[in-house]
């Protein structure tokens, strides 16, 4: 099968969407499919045998790491040459509209997938009044597709409640070899804790941005004076966070990748994740695969992954942060319970390899290639 994959973000950028896409492309290619990735220009022209067609763009003002690439006729020529059986548009926004347009012009079946909960992001950038308009735009784009995939049951319900049709689940996936408890190391623990490996080590991994609500970790850290916090990642909110965490035992580590990232997860005592805007929270599954106990907000797609008290802890993000503080203290003080949580977390992650997730996606593709395009309302 020949798949044209339109995405607003791809390598060399690092985030949960790119992680899912690079594994998906890899596994699709391994199984004899041919993939053409159409993405904002990033310097790479190939990934795991798939051609990457880069489209020049400009940084998005609220999200400077993300390039906005505008549709252009050359994309149509690339598609006509590639002759895809299916077009898959990831987070249709700007470049993705080109995928929707050419699916109609060239009469190619269209799949769309929803990964970034943009309407909820607006609240964190003072643009909440635009939420209704954004949902209408998203509905107009997604309802052009034969199938709209979400990465959690919570997001399926959310999209359906806003009039988006033909919604189904694209199961989660994680690299259980890269993220493994065996990668725990004293050297990494010392690095993350700034040479205090004996101290309880709290970890956050992800983009340093307003919608991740990282500030909410500070009261947890202050309630456990002997603890250390490592923030792995970078982003536009870093300077504000450095100021916010001044005077605390916080280490801004920057980006880690590959086995270093796997070792960071495996070497920490608890992974703290206060975000309420996650469609899935892939980073949580990575933490769990590495055997790192999770304390996360009961929001979005997170409860699909974390079962409270079984393979991690959930707290009410709308309530006082005391729930999160209590869960973290309980985790740190009870070694036996922490070990059980670690084991259960790893068992949960082992169910969700990338090969199975990609087989499921391939089945979806095969089902829709013979289905006539619906007449979708804009």
C-alpha positions in Angstrom: 0.0 0.0 0.0 1.2 3.5 -0.7 0.5 6.1 2.0 0.9 9.8 1.8 1.3 11.2 5.3 0.7 14.9 5.9 1.9 16.2 9.2 2.4 19.7 10.6 5.4 18.4 12.7 8.1 15.8 12.0 11.8 15.1 12.6 14.1 16.6 13.7 11.5 18.0 16.1 11.0 15.9 19.3 7.6 15.5 20.8 5.0 12.8 21.3 3.4 13.2 17.9 6.8 12.8 16.1 7.6 9.8 18.3 4.4 8.1 17.1 4.9 9.0 13.5 8.5 7.9 13.2 7.7 4.5 14.7 4.6 4.2 12.5 6.6 5.1 9.3 9.2 2.6 10.3 6.8 -0.3 10.8 4.7 0.5 7.7 7.9 0.4 5.6 9.0 -2.8 7.2 5.7 -4.5 6.2 6.2 -3.6 2.5 4.2 -0.4 2.4 5.6 2.8 0.8 5.2 6.0 2.7 5.6 9.6 1.5 5.9 12.1 4.4 4.9 15.7 3.6 6.0 18.0 6.4 7.5 21.4 7.1 11.1 21.5 6.0 13.4 20.2 8.6 16.6 19.1 6.9 15.9 15.4 6.4 14.8 13.9 3.1 14.3 10.3 4.2 13.3 8.3 7.3 13.5 4.5 7.4 13.2 4.2 3.6 10.3 6.7 3.4 10.8 9.9 1.3 10.3 13.1 3.3 9.0 15.9 1.1 9.9 19.1 3.0 7.8 22.3 2.5 9.3 25.6 3.5 7.5 27.5 6.3 7.8 30.0 9.1 7.7 29.7 12.9 4.3 29.8 14.5 4.2 32.8 16.9 2.7 31.0 19.9 4.8 27.8 19.3 8.1 28.9 17.7 9.5 25.3 17.5 6.6 24.5 15.1 6.9 25.6 11.5 3.8 26.6 9.6 4.2 25.4 6.0 1.6 26.7 3.5 0.0 24.5 0.8 1.5 24.9 -2.7 0.9 23.3 -6.1 4.2 21.4 -6.0 2.6 19.1 -3.4 0.0 18.1 -5.9 2.8 17.2 -8.4 4.6 15.1 -5.7 1.3 13.2 -5.0 0.6 12.6 -8.7 4.1 11.1 -9.0 3.8 9.0 -5.8 0.2 7.8 -6.6 -0.9 7.1 -3.0 -3.7 4.6 -2.2 -4.6 6.6 0.9 -3.9 10.1 2.3 -3.5 10.4 6.1 -3.6 13.9 7.5 -2.2 14.3 11.0 -3.7 17.3 13.0 -5.1 19.0 9.9 -4.4 22.7 10.4 -2.5 24.5 7.6 -0.3 22.1 5.6 -2.9 19.4 6.3 -5.5 21.3 4.4 -3.5 20.6 1.3 -3.9 16.9 2.0 -7.6 17.3 2.3 -7.8 19.3 -0.9 -5.8 16.8 -3.0 -7.7 13.8 -1.6 -10.8 15.4 -3.2 -9.1 16.5 -6.4 -7.3 13.1 -6.9 -10.2 11.1 -5.5 -8.0 9.4 -2.9 -9.5 8.0 0.4 -8.7 10.3 3.4 -7.9 9.5 7.0 -7.4 12.2 9.6 -6.0 11.8 13.1 -6.3 14.1 16.2 -3.3 14.4 18.5 -3.1 17.9 19.9 -6.0 19.3 22.0 -5.7 22.8 20.5 -9.1 24.1 21.8 -7.9 23.5 25.4 -4.5 25.1 24.7 -6.3 28.4 23.9 -7.1 28.8 27.6 -3.4 28.9 28.5 -2.6 31.6 25.9 -5.5 34.0 26.8 -7.5 33.1 23.7 -10.3 31.1 25.3 -12.9 33.2 23.4 -11.9 31.5 20.2 -12.6 28.0 21.3 -16.0 27.7 19.7 -14.6 29.0 16.4 -11.7 26.5 16.5 -14.0 23.6 17.1 -16.0 24.6 14.0 -12.9 24.8 11.9 -11.7 21.4 13.2 -15.1 19.9 12.5 -15.0 21.3 8.9 -11.6 19.7 8.3 -12.1 16.4 10.0 -15.5 15.7 8.5 -13.9 15.6 5.1 -12.3 12.3 6.1 -13.7 8.7 5.9 -12.2 8.0 9.3 -11.0 10.2 12.2 -8.6 8.5 14.6 -8.1 9.5 18.2 -5.5 8.2 20.6 -7.8 7.8 23.6 -11.4 7.1 24.4 -11.8 10.5 26.1 -10.8 12.3 22.9 -13.2 10.1 20.9 -16.1 11.3 23.1 -14.8 14.9 22.9 -14.7 15.0 19.1 -18.0 13.3 18.8 -19.6 15.8 21.2 -18.5 18.6 18.9 -20.0 17.1 15.7 -17.0 15.3 14.3 -18.1 12.1 12.6 -16.7 8.6 11.9 -14.4 8.6 15.0 -12.4 5.5 16.0 -9.5 4.6 18.3 -5.8 4.4 17.2 -4.3 2.4 20.0 -1.3 3.6 22.0 2.2 2.4 21.4 5.6 2.5 23.2 9.1 1.2 22.6 9.4 -1.3 25.4 13.1 -2.0 24.6 14.2 1.6 24.6 12.2 2.4 27.8 13.1 -0.4 30.2 13.7 -0.7 34.0 17.2 -2.2 33.3 18.4 1.2 32.1 18.4 2.6 35.6 21.9 4.0 36.5 23.5 5.7 39.4 25.4 8.0 37.0 22.1 9.2 35.4 20.5 9.6 38.8 23.4 11.7 40.0 23.2 13.8 36.8 19.5 14.5 37.2 19.7 15.2 41.0 22.8 17.4 40.6 25.0 14.9 42.5 22.5 14.1 45.2 21.6 10.5 44.2 20.4 9.6 47.7 17.6 12.2 47.6 14.1 11.3 46.3 14.1 12.2 42.6 11.0 13.6 40.9 11.0 13.8 37.1 9.1 15.7 34.4 9.7 15.1 30.7 8.1 17.1 28.0 7.8 20.5 26.4 8.3 23.5 28.7 5.2 25.4 27.8 2.2 27.1 29.5 -0.3 24.4 28.7 1.7 21.7 30.5 1.1 23.5 33.8 4.6 22.6 35.2 4.3 25.3 37.8 1.9 23.0 39.7 4.8 20.7 40.5 6.4 23.4 42.8 4.1 22.8 45.8 4.8 19.0 45.6 8.5 19.7 45.6 8.2 22.2 48.5 6.2 19.6 50.5 9.1 17.2 50.3 12.2 19.4 51.2 14.7 16.6 50.7 13.5 15.8 47.1 15.0 16.9 43.8 13.2 17.7 40.6 14.6 17.2 37.1 12.8 18.9 34.2 13.8 17.2 31.0 12.9 19.1 27.8 12.8 22.7 26.6 10.4 25.2 25.2 9.1 28.8 25.2 8.2 28.8 28.9 11.6 27.8 30.2 12.7 31.3 31.3 9.4 31.8 33.2 9.8 28.4 34.8 13.4 29.1 35.9 12.2 32.2 37.7 9.2 30.3 39.2 11.4 27.5 40.6 14.1 29.8 41.9 15.2 28.7 45.4 14.1 25.1 44.9 16.0 21.9 44.2 15.2 22.0 40.5 17.5 21.0 37.6 16.7 22.2 34.1 18.3 19.3 32.2 17.4 20.2 28.6 16.6 17.6 26.0 17.6 13.9 26.4 17.0 11.3 23.7 17.4 7.6 23.0 18.9 5.5 25.7 19.7 8.6 27.8 16.0 9.4 28.0 15.2 5.8 28.8 17.8 5.9 31.6 16.3 9.1 33.0 12.9 7.5 33.3 14.3 4.3 34.9 16.5 6.2 37.4 13.8 8.4 38.9 11.5 7.7 41.8 8.3 9.3 40.5 7.2 10.9 37.3 5.0 14.0 37.9 2.7 15.1 35.1 0.2 17.9 35.9 -1.0 18.6 32.3 -4.7 18.7 31.6 -4.4 19.0 27.8 -3.2 15.5 26.9 -5.0 13.6 24.1 -3.0 10.5 25.2 0.1 11.4 27.2 2.6 9.1 25.4 5.4 10.3 27.7 3.4 8.6 30.6 3.5 5.3 28.8 7.3 5.7 28.3 7.7 6.3 32.0 5.6 3.3 32.8 7.6 1.1 30.4 10.8 2.2 32.2 9.2 1.2 35.6 8.9 4.8 36.8 5.8 5.3 39.0 3.5 8.0 37.6 1.5 10.8 39.5 -0.7 12.4 36.9 -3.8 14.6 36.4 -7.0 12.7 35.9 -7.8 14.4 32.6 -8.0 13.8 28.8 -6.5 10.5 27.7 -4.5 9.9 30.8 -7.0 7.6 32.6 -6.9 5.3 29.5 -3.3 4.6 30.5 -3.1 5.0 34.3 -5.3 3.0 36.7 -5.2 4.9 40.0 -3.6 2.9 42.8 -2.7 0.0 40.4 0.0 1.1 38.0 0.2 4.8 39.1 -1.7 7.6 40.8 -4.2 10.1 39.5 -5.2 13.4 41.1 -8.1 15.7 40.5 -6.5 18.7 38.5 -9.4 21.0 39.4 -9.0 20.5 43.2 -6.3 21.6 45.5 -2.8 20.2 44.6 -2.9 18.4 48.0 -4.1 15.2 46.3 -0.9 15.2 44.2 1.3 15.9 47.2 -0.3 13.1 49.2 0.1 10.6 46.4 3.8 11.5 45.8 4.6 11.3 49.5 2.9 8.0 49.8 4.8 6.7 46.8 8.2 7.8 48.2 7.6 6.6 51.7 6.4 3.1 50.9 9.1 1.1 49.1 6.9 -2.1 48.8 4.0 -0.2 47.3 6.4 1.6 44.9 7.8 -1.7 43.7 4.4 -3.1 43.0 3.4 0.1 41.1 6.6 -0.2 39.1 5.9 -3.8 38.1 2.3 -3.1 37.2 3.3 -0.1 35.2 5.8 -2.2 33.2 3.2 -4.9 32.6 0.7 -2.4 31.3 3.3 -0.9 28.9 4.3 -4.3 27.5 0.8 -4.7 26.1 1.3 -1.7 23.7 4.1 -2.3 21.3 4.4 -0.1 18.1 4.1 -3.1 15.9 0.5 -3.9 17.1 -0.5 -0.2 16.8 0.8 0.0 13.3 -1.0 -3.3 12.3 -4.2 -1.7 13.5 -3.6 1.4 11.5 -2.8 -0.7 8.4 -6.1 -2.5 8.9 -7.9 0.8 9.0 -6.2 1.9 5.7 -7.2 -1.3 4.0 -10.8 -1.0 5.0 -11.2 2.5 3.6 -9.4 2.2 0.3 -12.4 0.5 -1.2 -15.0 2.8 0.4 -16.5 5.6 -1.6 -15.7 9.1 -0.4 -18.6 10.6 1.7 -20.2 13.9 0.8 -18.9 15.8 3.8 -20.4 19.0 5.2 -18.0 21.8 5.6 
